[in-house]
Amino acid sequence: MPHPPAAQPETRPAPPPPQPPAETRAAPPPHPAPQPAPRPAPPQPQSQSHAAPAQQAVPATQRPGLDQLARIEEKAARIEEKFARSEALMLRLEAQIEKSTGITGSLARQDDIAVVHDRVRRLPGYGALIVVAALAAVGGAVLAVILLRYAGGLGL
């Protein structure tokens, strides 16, 4: 018996969600909306932003300490820059070392291959192997005949 074809479900767009009445939507929220935070002022150069407030708000007894702190911060920044440059140099050196190590390794492998090729070239060829096999067969047959004729067989 043939089966009836399966019914194809109809594809209809989903109905829109129910909308609340107009008077509910127009009502003001119970709390006022929070104000956005003020944007921070753009950063000014370090020497102007630290020097002016430090001289105005800091007593004269603490100014040398702040000056020393500023010099220490500048020195730390220079040291960080030197460290970044030396790190970049070390990365370049590492890449060069890896490259030269790879080249040296491939050259060493080529030398090994050449040595093995020389050793294989000095081995006897196919013809020599056939001659040795024939001599071994003839030698074995002669030895068997001698043992059977003069030794009275293998049961000595």
N, C-alpha and C positions, 0 to 999 in steps of 0.2 A: 504494500500500500504506500503510495507516495505521501510524504508528510506535507502539510500545508506550509506555505512560506511564512517565515517569522514576520511578525508585524514590525514595521519600522517605527520607532518612537518619533514623535513630532518634536522638532526643535523650535521652541518659542522663547523669546527674550523674557527674562525674569521681570516680574512686575516691580515698579519702583516702590521703595519703602514708603510707608504712610507718613504724610507730613503732619506735624502738629498744627493746631489752629493758628491763624495769623496773629491773634492777640497775644499768644504765649511767646511767639518768636520775637515780637517787637518789644517785649518787656525789657527794661534795663537790667543788667546783672546786679545782684544784691551788694557786691563789693566793687569799688572802683578798680579798674585795671591797673596793674603795677606799671610804673614808669620805667623805661629802659635805662640801664646803667649808663652813666656818662662815659664817653670814650676817653681812654688815657691820652695824655698829651704826647706828641711825637717825641722820641728821644733826642736830646740835644747832645752836642759834642761833650765828651767826658770832662774835658778840662774846664768848661764853663759851668756845667751843672754841679760839679763837686766843689769848685773853687769858691763860687759866690756864696752859697749857703754856708760853707764851712767857715768862711771869713766873717760872715754876719752873725751866725748863731752860736759859734764856738768861742769860748773865752781864749784869750791869748796864751794861757798856760797849756792848752791842749793842741794848739796849731802845729807845733813841731811834731807831735805824734801823728797827726793827720797827714802832714807832709811826708813823713817817713812811711806811713801806710800807703800813700799814693805811689811813692817810689818803689815800694815792694811790689805793688800790683803791676806797675809798668814792667818791672824786671821779670815777674812771673809770666806776663804776656809775651815778652821777648823769648823767654825760655821755652814757652809752649810753641812759639813759631819755629824756633830752632829744632825742637823735638819733631814737629810735623815735617820739616824739611829732611831731617835725618831719617825719619821713618820712610818717607818716599824714596830716598836714596837706597835704603836697605831693601825695600821691595824691588827696586830695579835691579840691584845686585843679585838678589835671590832669583829673579827671573833669568838673568844672564847665566848664573851658575847652573840652574836647571837645564837651560838650553845647551850649554857646553857639556854638561854631564850626559845628556841624551846623545849628543854628537859623538862623544868619546865612547859611550856604550855601543853605538852602532858600528863605530870603527873597530872596536875590540871584537865584536861579533864577526865582522868581515875577516879579521885576522884569524879567528878560530876556524871559520869556514875554509879559509885558504889552507890552513894546516891539515884539516881533515881531508880536503881534496888531494893534497900531496900524498898523504898516507894511503888513500884509496887508489891513487894512480899507481903506486908502487906494488900493490897486491897483484898476485898472478891473475891472468885473464881466464876467460871461459875455456879456451883450448887447453891451457895448462891443467885446469880442473878435470877435464875429460881424460887427459893422459894419465893423471894420478889415479883416477878411478879405474881405468883399464889395467894399470900396473898392479893395483891392489887386488883386483879380481884374479888376474893371472897368478900373482904370488900366493893368494889363498888357495887356489886350485892346485898348484904345485905342492904346497905344504900338505894338503889333504892327501894327495897321491903318495907322497913320501911316507907319511904316517901310516897309511893303510898297507903299503907294500913291505916296508922294512920294520915296522914296530908291531906288526901283527894286529892292527886295528887299534881302537881306542882303549880297549881293556888291557892295559899293559900288564 
